[in-house]
Amino acid sequence: MSPTRPQTLAFAVCCTVTAGLSVVRPAPAPVALAVPASPAPVRAAGRVNLVYELHVADSGSHPLRLERLDVRDADQHNASPVATYGRSDLERDTKLIAPRGAPPPKALTPGVRAVIYIWIALDSATAVPRALTHHVTFADGSTADGAQVIVGASTELVLASPVGAGDWWIGLGPSNTSEHRRAVIRVGEDTVPHLAQRFAIDWVKMDSSGEYARDHRGRRNADWYGYGQPCSQSRTRE
């Protein structure tokens, strides 16, 4: 008997078993993904920022838990993700919104919408993707893919200070965790919440002692030192 025959038989059996295995693909999650407002590149602090929100609406019959989000360049399918959010990132950067009239939700249950606040900072020399795709993985192993999201055109618009002379406190500026960034507005009977303060900044006029209101509390609009002050819309281009 040839000494190589047992090895050949074993190899043949191994190949037969391997060929018979089927690939198990993750089950699709019963959710709807949407980006209500497409991102437009914003230059700040020497970087190009894509700032927008991904909405994940649970349309199934059981609760879901966000596990991972991969954001990819739609034209670079085999490249590494442009950004990846793990479980802890998603817990930090997600707000759950219940249907109108329902109590504040504690989980992504049927009918609840998760708003994921995305802030991708790219090096200034990095090419901005033409479009983005989103792949969401849930704790139960199910997944969901969203449609392509077109990235808006870049602009070199630079805003000047909107206030005049004096001492002004400037705070709560652009950040993925600021109160402005997370503010949600309901309009009429719209089912999709609106986010209109992505880049808002507070400008509060102070007196020489650092007080912001004449009555020290600002109970009336007229008590604020900034009330009635002129506000401009001046802007320049680089």
Secondary structure, 3 states (H helix, E strand, C coil): CCCCHHHHHHHHHHHHHHHHCCCCCCCECCEEEECCCCCCCEEECCEEEEEEEEEEEECCCCCECEEEEEEEECCCCCCCCCEEECHHHHHHCEEEECCCCCCCCCCECCCCEEEEEEEEEEECCCCCCCEEEEEEEECCCCEEECCCEECCCCCCEEECCCCCCCEEEEECCCCCCCHHHHCCECCCCCCCCECCCCCCCEEEEECCCCCCECCCCCCCHHHECCCCCCCCCCEEEC
